[in-house]
Amino acid sequence: MDPISIAASSASLAVFCVKVAAAVYTITDSVRNVDTNVSGLHQELVGFSGTLNAIEKTWKQNTTVLMAYSGPDAALWTSVTENLDNSKSTLEMLEKALTNVKKGGFFGQGILSKPTKAAKLSLSMADITAYQHRINSHHIAMQGGLQMISLCLHIQGNASLQSLDTSLASLGDLIKLISQRADTALQGIKNSGSDPSQVDNESRKVVSGLQSMARAANSVFTSASTVIDGRRSTIYEGNVVGEGDFYNDSGRVWGGSVLGTPLTEEQYSGIENWIPPPTKAKDESKRDSSNLPATNNSRSGNADFLGKAINAVKEAIALDNAKDYEKAYKQYYICLELFMLAIKFEKNPESKRIMQNKAAEYMNRAEKLKSYLQTQASAIPIRKAAPIVSRSPSNPGIPLVLPPGTSTKKFDDYIVQAENICGVDNVKIITKAEETYKKLLKALDMLNLNNSDRDQLLIAAVVRPRKESEAQEIVRLCNTFEIPVWSFSGVSEVDYRAAIPRVPGSIGLDFGCYMNKVLGVNELRSYVVVEPGATYSNIYWYLQDNNLDQKFEIDLPLYMGGLALGNIVEDTRLSFTVASDGNSQAEQPETKEKQTLNFTSNELNNNLLPEGGLGITVKLAICITPKLGGCQPYQITFPKDNDLSQIIDITRELRQAMIIQSNPSLRHVLLDAAILGPKSSYATSNTSLGDADLDGVTKDFNSGRWNFYGAVRGPEHIRNALWQIIKEAFSQIEGASFYFSENTQQENSLLFARSKQLRGNPTTHEIAWTKWIPNGSHICFQLTSNISGDMANTQYSVTKKRIQEAGFDFMGTFTIDTRQMHHIIYIVYETYDADSRRQVHKLILQLMNDCAENGWMEYWTYGALMDQVCAARDLTDNTIAKINTEIKDVIDPTGILEPGRNGVWPTRSDKSVWKQMADRSLVE
């Protein structure tokens, strides 16, 4: 068997090896408390497969070089072939044993049906150990073959003497190991008795193969040692000694030896250009045979080889068209063997060139089939090819919105490979808009008012990765197919983390189904590591389950069901993101002092990586708060609307002095009222509530026009001291009232409910305000500015007026940080009322204009208006947008990573098309 045949056999055996390894892995994965021998067998198979692949790759890349060398005694390829045959025999026996195991009924449903020990697999421990040792013996023998090949190529390739010495020493070590293994195996046969069984015969084959490989390796070692030693003695001042010797630029000389002379340029031409061919058609066998050269100008041996090659080609293509890919794969390599022999004897340059090109085509087709067979051997399901059908929303194979520039066939090819990565059950093609909205939670942007636009802002398919490596592979796949990807987590975080792609037809990467785990807590540095689909509730229960709830609490979430990922990237210590090439990259913690404004609203590119479409977060560390000895929630109510300015100014002083330890919230009366009951319980009209109505609401649940919520933390004496300062400061405002949660009636107390949240306990009471009106949906308009009482008062006046003019009720809250003020406005509208949607869209655009005129910056909006918000906070001539685009083009050259996220677009995307979808939704 020559090197071409050996390359084919190695490749075929590597596929077989992967298949058997997958079967062993299936067993080890289905068995609890697996014996280490079973696990070791799987590892041995995987390692053996790697060596076989290395042999195949080396032979393919150096075919002509190795064909010129058969060893000093012509035994090298014989010994390699013998060991390949022995390896195949062992693998076939093991596969048969494993097949019997699977048919034995040990793989039922449920934990109790799983075997508890490997001994129950119809394979005794002795059998498993024997297979492991036998595979290990084959592995060692083929490592010896690979090292011999490497040494030959080192000598043929003018390697340095130091490199040759190292390669030679490695071969010497392997010879010792192979000889020792042969002696051990032989001794084992002698001790087993005189009645040889089938297993004994296999063991004898192993011994014979090891001995054969040891002899061949010793021969190569001796020959190579002579050549290398001779090389040292034939160099004299850069001149060549000996006829037929030559030298290279470094002065090292390689003389004529048993390994032959260097290849000529003509000899190299047969292997240097292996390029992909087109896919074969059913009638291609006729075309291929007609295109092959005539043989009348070659010796009869060449004609024989070429004729056999043509017949083998016809058979390979017939098998390929019949989808018998395993046989077709082997047949293609037989073709290659015959072609190489024909090329070797061919004298006509043109005929040789044509044969080389045809051989390259069949080599590439064989490689594609190899990849396919390896995929099948790994037990990964392959989705059948979808029939070519007309695009229709009712057709489950065609998405309602295709990715841009993607044909149905290309999309189907993508889906097949995505299913291979994540499993068929974790890839869902979106065929109906309503299905997307109902089943994916906020996947449809209901604020787009025209039905055609609303149906267009959809993902084409949902892919649910089960782990980080699958997320990486999906992103790589999107990069290969140039299909945009948009990540979300199954739960809306005010629509920013929802499945609302800025480019319709994007692939939705859903982290909410599997990648929603809490991975651990760093107690020393006070942070928790989570996956992107984790919620605050997940973190809370993790702390509870691991007895960490007495040490830490969660930092004031909006509501516990919300995502941990979302508007908290600025609170992370370290995040891991996936770039467009699928590689993970870590974004290090910021070392510079934070700027006044939030990263989504300032003029700097803080956190551009995770939130600007340059990477997809797959893991992040979130700061949590150490418990300081106690927590006392409190509420302060203020009776008048015009108290707002003074409240904000006092809060700023106390917050910056850290008297108020964490961000407090100042809530408008109607937001609290909406949590306690619907609008119908306070008014009979559908119009927005006026001042008189608000006074009535205030009296109904003993509240103020503004309600201040916070907590003091620490040992009791610290809490008492802080509370005394806070109480004295706010007592300056006439009518201020102070409450602790312990002093309120639970059934009608928002403080009692909020005290749970302030202590870091799960609560869902916050989302009750969405039930203010029937069929209520909501939009949050969030802006940020410097902390100023006058500015807060102006914001309240302007936004309240706009909201009431549009026919909605004002619900808002101010949150005071140490250096900035957040003003969050909640607008509740009727989901299925076209006029309500139209009014709220018009209102949002008007509020954006008001913010721009007054120098306030919106930092959070729903998906369709990301570009408008980004433009409002840009510099002159769209400077920031241009910088962001240049950065994105470098990091994400294909432009597939969440194009348009936070207004960051790649050059290749025409953002004006997608922006117009939101603009034309506004119906005057």
Secondary structure, DSSP 8 states (H G I E B T S, - for coil): --HHHHHHHHHHHHHHHHHHHHHHHHHHHHSTT--HHHHHHHHHHHHHHHHHHHHHHHHHHTHHHHHT---TTS-HHHHHHHHHHHHHHHHHHHHHHHHHHHTTT---SSSTTS-SSGGGSSS-HHHHHHHHHHHHHHHHHHHHHHHHHHHHHHHHTT--HHHHHHHHHHHHHHHHHHHHHHHHHHHHHHHT-SS--HHHHHHHHHHHHHHHHHHHHHHHHHHHHHHHHHHHHSEETTEE-STT-EE-TTS-EE-S-TT-----HHHHTTTS---------TTHHHHHHHHS---TTS-HHHHHHHHHHHHHHHHHHHHHHTT-HHHHHHHHHHHHHHHHHHHHH---HHHHHHHHHHHHHHHHHHHHHHHHHHHHHTT-------------TT-TTS-SS--TT--HHHHHHHHHHHHHHH-GGGEEE---HHHHHHHHTS-S-TT--SHHHHHHS--SEEE--SSHHHHHHHHHHHHHHT--EEEE-SS-STTTTSS--SSTT-EEEE-SSSS--EEEEETTTTEEEE-TT-BHHHHHHHHHHTT-TTTEE----S-TTSBSSSTTGGGEEEEEEE-TTS-EEEE----S---SS-TTTSSS-TTHHHHTTS-EEEEEEEE-EE--S-EEEEEEEE--GGGHHHHHHHHHHHHHTTSS-S--EEEEHHHHHHHHS-GGGT-S-SS---HHHHHHHHHHTT--SEEEEEEEESSHHHHHHHHHHHHHHHTTSTT-EEEEGGGS-GGG-HHHHHHHHHTT----GGGGGGGSSTTEEEEEEEEEE---HHHHHHHHHHHHHHHHHTT----EEEEE-SS-EEEEEEEEEETT-HHHHHHHHHHHHHHHHHHHHHT-EEEE--GGGHHHHHHHT--GGGHHHHHHHHHHHHH-TT--B-TTGGG---TTS-HHHHHHHHHTT---
